[in-house]
């Protein structure tokens, strides 16, 4: 049975009421990113069980601003990143994610509700994020949390939404679970950065292309191998010890938009992570068209490592 939300945040007597000052930029640490230039949010207001933000697109970003040679419409990774950053900041603010704890995504989703697709994602969206605590272990060292996000246009229309679910572990418990000899992204050998013919349609810069051995498979399907060759400042930071949800999302995006629907744009993306995906073995990905009406088109996404499923997903695209 689901527990109702309850904040674990303790109010300091000297702390100003009402949360962060409106108009101040969200810090990189609060947004869960490494570089200030990757932050997409500005504080707007504090809510009883969450926060609201203004969405701000960074100038000349080497990933969000790179839409490939086809000039694709709204960026699925950008939309998912807004939801992820909202969730990360709100979980910290409410105290459901505390210093020294490790969040592991169990699921994530994002979708555009307006039509036509956002071209590109507007910079004046208001993102409202609410969180709840689903379950806490009897020891209190692990728990499950969910953060839901709604994005409003300047005129008040709901244009997109999303949700992130995560398991939260104490850092000592996480280290004991992972054990020794863990490979981190900063220790991966660099690989070739020649552009891939398929994914160059989606990402013009070779360093932003995350797939290799891309092939068509059975009509509208496709398959590829995830390129785990050195860290990426946003998709796979040097400190990462497993494949991140961001990298899975971008790989799914590149496979569908680069091969299956090269003239389309992703309207909805849902990912589930049944098990941790390490960096010490190759990861394969397949996009299989789903049965039923193909307008908009839908694909099932499957990531596997050493024969085990590590991520599954669904993509809905405009074609």
Helices and strands as residue ranges (DSSP letters): H 28-31, G 36-38, E 41-47, E 50-55, H 76-94, E 101-112, E 126-136, E 142-152, E 158-170, H 171-178, G 185-187, G 199-201, G 206-208, E 211-217, E 221-226, H 245-255, I 256-260, E 265-272, E 284-289, E 297-305, E 308-318
